[in-house]
């Protein structure tokens, strides 16, 4: 019953972030440089949300998995929408970088 309700509402199961990374996925941290320098997920790329639109050319493969993260999940949701609107097909909002780090450890 719950599975049918989730399908009806368009709720998808949570992505397996480890699998996405094994496929060559990229974690993009959209916090400011100062926030990123303080602490971040090893191997993640800092692309602050305010500059993301002008940095898209550095992301060559639009079909490569991209996981966005930030401090709380709000900016990463905006980043996901921006990337999707520019034709990136496999973009996932990882939410807060700290929670995402727990999920991939």
Rosetta blueprint (number, residue, H / E / L):
1 X L
2 X H
3 X H
4 X H
5 X H
6 X H
7 X H
8 X H
9 X H
10 X L
11 X L
12 X L
13 X L
14 X L
15 X L
16 X L
17 X H
18 X H
19 X H
20 X H
21 X H
22 X H
23 X L
24 X L
25 X L
26 X E
27 X E
28 X E
29 X E
30 X L
31 X L
32 X L
33 X H
34 X H
35 X H
36 X H
37 X H
38 X H
39 X L
40 X L
41 X L
42 X L
43 X L
44 X L
45 X E
46 X E
47 X L
48 X L
49 X H
50 X H
51 X H
52 X H
53 X H
54 X H
55 X H
56 X H
57 X H
58 X H
59 X L
60 X L
61 X L
62 X L
63 X L
64 X L
65 X L
66 X E
67 X E
68 X E
69 X E
70 X E
71 X L
72 X L
73 X L
74 X H
75 X H
76 X H
77 X H
78 X H
79 X H
80 X H
81 X H
82 X H
83 X H
84 X H
85 X H
86 X L
87 X L
88 X L
89 X L
90 X L
91 X E
92 X E
93 X E
94 X E
95 X E
96 X E
97 X H
98 X H
99 X H
100 X H
101 X H
102 X H
103 X H
104 X H
105 X L
